[in-house]
Amino acid sequence: MGEMFERAQERRGEDMKFSTEEADRFKKAFEDPEFRKMFADYMDEIQDPSYREETEQYISQLETEDKVPQGKQLI
C-alpha cells in the first residue's frame, strides 16, 4: 500500500500537496486492514451514480439556503 500512495503522490496535481507528516499518516492508515476496508467502501459509495446525485442535490440546497460556512467552498 505504501508504494501505491507514493505513486499516487507522484501523479497528483500541484493543487494537492501533503506535508511529510500527512504523507506518513496516510501510509500508516493504509497499513490498517480496517481502514483499507472503510476506504474501499467509501470509494464504492462515491462512485455510485445515485449517491452522487443525492450529494449534488444536498450541496445545491446548502448553497441555495446560504448555509455554506463562511470561508468554505463546497466541491
Backbone as a printed PyTorch tensor [residue, N CA C, xyz], in Angstrom:
tensor([[[  0.8140,  -1.1940,   0.0000],
         [  0.0000,   0.0000,   0.0000],
         [  0.8620,   1.2650,   0.0000]],

        [[  1.9560,   1.2410,   0.6980],
         [  2.8290,   2.4030,   0.7340],
         [  3.3090,   2.7900,  -0.6570]],

        [[  3.6190,   1.7860,  -1.4720],
         [  4.0560,   2.0520,  -2.8430],
         [  2.9570,   2.7310,  -3.6400]],

        [[  1.7180,   2.2570,  -3.4730],
         [  0.5940,   2.8380,  -4.2040],
         [  0.4280,   4.3090,  -3.8320]],

        [[  0.5550,   4.6160,  -2.5460],
         [  0.4220,   6.0060,  -2.1040],
         [  1.5230,   6.8660,  -2.7060]],

        [[  2.7420,   6.3420,  -2.7120],
         [  3.8610,   7.1020,  -3.2660],
         [  3.6710,   7.3570,  -4.7600]],

        [[  3.1780,   6.3550,  -5.5030],
         [  2.9210,   6.5550,  -6.9330],
         [  1.8200,   7.5900,  -7.1350]],

        [[  0.7870,   7.5290,  -6.3080],
         [ -0.3050,   8.4970,  -6.4130],
         [  0.2060,   9.9050,  -6.1430]],

        [[  1.1000,  10.0360,  -5.1720],
         [  1.6660,  11.3530,  -4.8660],
         [  2.4610,  11.9020,  -6.0420]],

        [[  3.1560,  11.0230,  -6.7470],
         [  3.9410,  11.4550,  -7.9000],
         [  3.0360,  11.9640,  -9.0160]],

        [[  1.8240,  11.3770,  -9.1440],
         [  0.9030,  11.7480, -10.2200],
         [ -0.0310,  12.8850,  -9.8380]],

        [[ -0.0690,  13.2580,  -8.5850],
         [ -1.0340,  14.2670,  -8.1450],
         [ -0.7210,  15.6240,  -8.7520]],

        [[ -1.7210,  16.4470,  -8.7980],
         [ -1.5460,  17.7910,  -9.3250],
         [ -0.9160,  18.6940,  -8.2890]],

        [[ -0.5070,  19.8360,  -8.7260],
         [  0.1060,  20.8110,  -7.8260],
         [ -0.8680,  21.3140,  -6.7720]],

        [[ -2.1720,  21.1570,  -7.0190],
         [ -3.1620,  21.6580,  -6.0680],
         [ -3.3220,  20.7480,  -4.8580]],

        [[ -2.6710,  19.5840,  -4.8720],
         [ -2.7800,  18.6640,  -3.7450],
         [ -1.3790,  18.3770,  -3.2070]],

        [[ -1.0370,  19.0770,  -2.1540],
         [  0.2910,  18.9070,  -1.5700],
         [  0.1450,  18.3610,  -0.1630]],

        [[  0.9620,  17.3750,   0.1730],
         [  0.9670,  16.7900,   1.5010],
         [  2.2860,  17.0960,   2.1810]],

        [[  2.2080,  17.3810,   3.4550],
         [  3.4400,  17.5170,   4.2210],
         [  3.9830,  16.1140,   4.4550]],

        [[  5.2100,  16.0230,   4.8870],
         [  5.8010,  14.7220,   5.2020],
         [  4.9830,  14.0320,   6.2800]],

        [[  4.5480,  14.7910,   7.2740],
         [  3.7370,  14.2270,   8.3580],
         [  2.4200,  13.6720,   7.8330]],

        [[  1.7580,  14.4240,   6.9540],
         [  0.4850,  13.9650,   6.3850],
         [  0.6840,  12.7010,   5.5600]],

        [[  1.7300,  12.6840,   4.7540],
         [  2.0140,  11.5070,   3.9320],
         [  2.2760,  10.2940,   4.8100]],

        [[  3.0230,  10.4820,   5.8810],
         [  3.3020,   9.3780,   6.8050],
         [  2.0200,   8.8680,   7.4570]],

        [[  1.1210,   9.7810,   7.7970],
         [ -0.1480,   9.3800,   8.4150],
         [ -1.0020,   8.5780,   7.4330]],

        [[ -1.0170,   8.9900,   6.1560],
         [ -1.7480,   8.2300,   5.1470],
         [ -1.1570,   6.8380,   4.9890]],

        [[  0.1550,   6.7680,   4.8880],
         [  0.8060,   5.4670,   4.7350],
         [  0.4730,   4.5550,   5.9090]],

        [[  0.5450,   5.1020,   7.1090],
         [  0.2480,   4.3030,   8.3010],
         [ -1.2170,   3.8470,   8.2970]],

        [[ -2.1200,   4.7400,   7.9090],
         [ -3.5420,   4.3920,   7.8680],
         [ -3.7850,   3.2520,   6.8920]],

        [[ -3.1450,   3.2870,   5.7310],
         [ -3.3680,   2.2470,   4.7350],
         [ -2.7500,   0.9090,   5.1200]],

        [[ -1.9330,   0.8830,   6.1410],
         [ -1.4210,  -0.3880,   6.6470],
         [ -2.4710,  -1.1130,   7.4880]],

        [[ -3.4780,  -0.3960,   7.9450],
         [ -4.5390,  -0.9540,   8.7890],
         [ -5.6300,  -1.5640,   7.9000]],

        [[ -5.8630,  -2.8840,   7.9970],
         [ -6.8770,  -3.5310,   7.1550],
         [ -8.2770,  -2.9330,   7.3310]],

        [[ -8.6280,  -2.5360,   8.5320],
         [ -9.9500,  -1.9470,   8.7670],
         [-10.0830,  -0.6130,   8.0440]],

        [[ -9.0300,   0.2000,   8.0800],
         [ -9.0590,   1.4660,   7.3520],
         [ -9.1920,   1.2220,   5.8560]],

        [[ -8.4240,   0.2590,   5.3250],
         [ -8.4990,  -0.0390,   3.8950],
         [ -9.9060,  -0.4710,   3.5030]],

        [[-10.5620,  -1.2760,   4.3460],
         [-11.9260,  -1.7170,   4.0620],
         [-12.8730,  -0.5190,   4.0600]],

        [[-12.7600,   0.3350,   5.0820],
         [-13.6230,   1.5110,   5.1510],
         [-13.3850,   2.4260,   3.9480]],

        [[-12.1350,   2.5900,   3.5570],
         [-11.8100,   3.4410,   2.4210],
         [-12.3800,   2.8520,   1.1300]],

        [[-12.2600,   1.5330,   0.9590],
         [-12.8140,   0.8670,  -0.2300],
         [-14.3310,   1.0260,  -0.2680]],

        [[-14.9910,   0.8780,   0.8860],
         [-16.4390,   1.0800,   0.9580],
         [-16.8040,   2.5050,   0.5590]],

        [[-16.0370,   3.4550,   1.0440],
         [-16.2650,   4.8690,   0.7100],
         [-16.1080,   5.0950,  -0.7930]],

        [[-15.0510,   4.5360,  -1.3690],
         [-14.8220,   4.7040,  -2.8040],
         [-15.9700,   4.1000,  -3.6080]],

        [[-16.4530,   2.9240,  -3.2040],
         [-17.5990,   2.3080,  -3.8800],
         [-18.8230,   3.2130,  -3.7830]],

        [[-19.0190,   3.7760,  -2.6060],
         [-20.1810,   4.6290,  -2.3750],
         [-20.1540,   5.8770,  -3.2490]],

        [[-19.0180,   6.5450,  -3.3090],
         [-18.9770,   7.8010,  -4.0680],
         [-18.9910,   7.5750,  -5.5730]],

        [[-18.7370,   6.3510,  -6.0120],
         [-18.8040,   6.0540,  -7.4350],
         [-20.2170,   5.6720,  -7.8720]],

        [[-21.1010,   5.4530,  -6.9230],
         [-22.4950,   5.0970,  -7.2150],
         [-23.2100,   6.3520,  -7.7320]],

        [[-23.7540,   6.2960,  -8.9600],
         [-24.4080,   7.4830,  -9.5310],
         [-25.5440,   8.0350,  -8.6620]],

        [[-26.2930,   7.1820,  -7.9860],
         [-27.3890,   7.6840,  -7.1470],
         [-26.8510,   8.4660,  -5.9510]],

        [[-25.7260,   8.0390,  -5.4080],
         [-25.1030,   8.7590,  -4.2980],
         [-24.6300,  10.1260,  -4.7710]],

        [[-24.0290,  10.1460,  -5.9400],
         [-23.5230,  11.4180,  -6.4780],
         [-24.6710,  12.4060,  -6.6820]],

        [[-25.7820,  11.9300,  -7.2470],
         [-26.9320,  12.7940,  -7.4720],
         [-27.4740,  13.3360,  -6.1480]],

        [[-27.5730,  12.4590,  -5.1600],
         [-28.0690,  12.8700,  -3.8410],
         [-27.1420,  13.9190,  -3.2220]],

        [[-25.8510,  13.7080,  -3.3320],
         [-24.8760,  14.6360,  -2.7740],
         [-24.9420,  15.9910,  -3.4780]],

        [[-25.0540,  15.9750,  -4.7930],
         [-25.1420,  17.2280,  -5.5360],
         [-26.4030,  18.0010,  -5.1670]],

        [[-27.5090,  17.2820,  -4.9620],
         [-28.7470,  17.9440,  -4.5460],
         [-28.5750,  18.5860,  -3.1650]],

        [[-27.9210,  17.8770,  -2.2600],
         [-27.6970,  18.3950,  -0.9160],
         [-26.8100,  19.6450,  -0.9490]],

        [[-25.7550,  19.5940,  -1.7500],
         [-24.8580,  20.7430,  -1.8650],
         [-25.6040,  21.9400,  -2.4460]],

        [[-26.4080,  21.7050,  -3.4740],
         [-27.2080,  22.7890,  -4.0640],
         [-28.1530,  23.3930,  -3.0360]],

        [[-28.7480,  22.5210,  -2.2130],
         [-29.6530,  23.0010,  -1.1670],
         [-28.9080,  23.8880,  -0.1770]],

        [[-27.7360,  23.4640,   0.2460],
         [-26.9430,  24.2650,   1.1760],
         [-26.6000,  25.6210,   0.5760]],

        [[-26.2170,  25.6170,  -0.7080],
         [-25.8580,  26.8710,  -1.3670],
         [-27.0800,  27.7810,  -1.5120]],

        [[-28.2180,  27.2050,  -1.8810],
         [-29.4510,  27.9790,  -2.0550],
         [-29.8970,  28.6070,  -0.7430]],

        [[-29.7750,  27.8470,   0.3350],
         [-30.2040,  28.3220,   1.6580],
         [-29.1090,  29.1200,   2.3570]],

        [[-28.0090,  29.3770,   1.6370],
         [-26.8810,  30.1430,   2.1800],
         [-26.3810,  29.5500,   3.5010]],

        [[-26.2480,  28.2200,   3.5200],
         [-25.7950,  27.5240,   4.7240],
         [-24.3640,  27.0000,   4.5980]],

        [[-23.6610,  27.4420,   3.5760],
         [-22.2630,  27.0680,   3.4410],
         [-21.4630,  27.8880,   4.4300]],

        [[-20.6690,  27.2490,   5.2870],
         [-19.8880,  28.0090,   6.2660],
         [-19.0280,  29.0760,   5.5960]],

        [[-18.9610,  30.2260,   6.2190],
         [-18.1860,  31.3370,   5.6780],
         [-16.7210,  30.9260,   5.5340]],

        [[-16.1590,  31.2460,   4.3950],
         [-14.7670,  30.9240,   4.1380],
         [-14.5550,  29.5050,   3.6190]],

        [[-15.6580,  28.7780,   3.4000],
         [-15.5580,  27.3990,   2.9010],
         [-16.1450,  27.3170,   1.5100]],

        [[-15.6190,  26.3970,   0.7190],
         [-16.1150,  26.1690,  -0.6280],
         [-16.4450,  24.6980,  -0.7470]],

        [[-17.6640,  24.3920,  -1.1790],
         [-18.0650,  23.0050,  -1.3630],
         [-17.6200,  22.5400,  -2.7430]],

        [[-17.0600,  21.3470,  -2.7950],
         [-16.6150,  20.8120,  -4.0870],
         [-17.3080,  19.5080,  -4.3740]]])
